[in-house]
Amino acid sequence: MRLFMKRILSMLFAVLFCCGIASAQGDVERTTLLKKGMDVPEFSVRMLDGTTLTSAELEGKVVLVNFWATWCPPCRKEFTRLQKDIVDRFEGKDFVLLPVSIDDGEEAVREFMRKNGYEFPVAFDGDKKLYGMFAEKYVPRNFIIGKDGKIAFQTVGYTPDEFDEMVRGIEALLK
């Protein structure tokens, strides 16, 4: 019964917090601070391994900035595709995946990564400083930055079709 209730609550959260945004398109637009064609401001973010990554290190590369949280069901579903469909697919190209957790605690992120066997680098933005440069609310959120440092594509929420479109967008930018 407890597992059943947990699943129901998880699905309800997904509908209300993430998937329900389709009906609130105006709110999504209003809370998206960096839009297609805009320059990405300079930033730095701390990675889980303790290093710091700066926007200057990403110059001249196509970058997928993926804002997510361990408590977000659509984020977790999207994460299952990152290794094969993003990391492996674009390995050796001028591409960087930058998943940025907006969780409150770093340990929850570490445990999520360990438990699920994810080994790609992840940034931690517990104070939501970086997230606040891109958006005000809703996860998952993806921003593709072109080699020119401008936003080329963005998504909010997760659907397989939209994810596939994002992959095609990355491929196009890498040509």
N, C-alpha and C positions, 0 to 999 in steps of 0.2 A: 504494500500500500504506500509506503514511504517513497519508494522509487517511482511509482506511478504519479504521486503528487509532485515529486521533483520534476518529472518530465512535463507534466501539465503546466507547472509554473514556468518552466524554461520556455515552452512553446508560447505561452501567454506573453512573457517578457519579449520574446522575439517579435511577436506581432505588434505589440504596443510600442516598443522602443525602436526596433530596426525596420521591420517590414511595413509597419503602419505609416512610414514616411511617404509612401507613394501618394497617399491622400493628402499629405501636407507639403506638396511640392513647393509652395511659396515659402514655407518655413525652412525647407532644405536650401532653397536659393538664398534666403536671407542669412542663414547661418554659415554659408560657404563664403569664406573671406578671400581665398585665392581662386580666381576663376580662369577659364581657358584664355590663354594669351598673356596673362599677367606674369611679371617677373617674380621669381621666388626670392624673398629676402635672405640675407645672410643669416645663417643659424649654426648652432652647434648642439649636439645631443650626446648624452652619455650612453654608451653601450653597456650591456650587462656584464661584459668582461672587464669593465672599469676604464676602457679607453674612451676617448672623445672623438666623434666624427663631426667634421665641419662641412658646410656647403662648399667651401673652396676645394675640398678634396673630391667633390663630385662633379666639378666643372668638366664639360665636354663629354659627359656620359648621359645616357638615358637612365632615369632613376624612377623606381616605383616606390613611393612613400605610402605605406600601408598602416593606417591608424587602427588599432584593435585593442581588445581587452579580453582577459581570460573568462570573464563572467558573461560575455556576449555570445549566444548560440550561433548567430550567423557568422561572427568572426571565427569561431572555432571551425565551422564548416568550410569557410574560405581558406583557413590555414591548411586544411588537408590537401589543398591543391597547390600550395606555394612551392613545395620542394620539386615536384615533377614538372608542373606546368610553367613555373617561373624560373626557379634556381637552376635546375638541370637544363632546361630548354635554352637559356641564355648564357650559360657558362662559357667563358672565354670571349665574350663580346663586351663592348663598351656599355655595360649595363650593371646597375646596382639595385638590389632589393633592399629597402630600408623599412623593415617592420618596426613600428613604434608603439609600444604598449603604453596605454594611459591608465593602467591599473594603479591602485593606491599603494600596493606593496610590491617591492621587487621580488621578494621570496615567492609570492604566488606565481609570478612570471617564470622564475627559474624552475619551479616545480612543474608547471604546465609544459615547459619545453622538455624537461627531463622525462616526465611521464609519457609524453607523446613521441619521444625520440627525435625531436626536431633539433638539428645541429647548426642551422644557419644563424648568423649574427642577428641579434635583436637589440633595439634601443629601448631605454626606459625613460618615460616622460611623466612620472608620477605627479609633478606639479602642473602638467599640461601646458607648459610654456611653449613648446614647439607646436603642439596641437592648436593652441590659441592663435598662432600665426596663420594657420590654414583654415580653421573652422571653429565654430562655437559649440556644436553638439552633433550627435549621431555617430555611431560606429557600426560596422566597419566603414571606413572612408579611404579611398585610394586616390592618389594624385600621381599622374605620370608627368615627370619633368623632362622636357626635351634637352638635347645637347646644348641648346641655346639658353638654357636656364629659365625657360618659360613653361607655364602649365600647358600641357598638350591635351590632357584627358583627365576626367575625374569621374568617380562613381561613389554612390552612397548606398549602403546595404549590400546584400549579396544575392545574386541569382547566377546560376551556371551560364546562362546566355550572356549576361553582362560581363562576367569574368572572361569568357571566351572573346568577347569584343575587346576587352582590355588587353588580352594577350596579342590579338591582331594589331592593336594600336602600338604596342611595344615593338612588334616585328617591323611595322611600317617605319617607325622612327629610327630603327637600327639599320635600315637599308641605305 
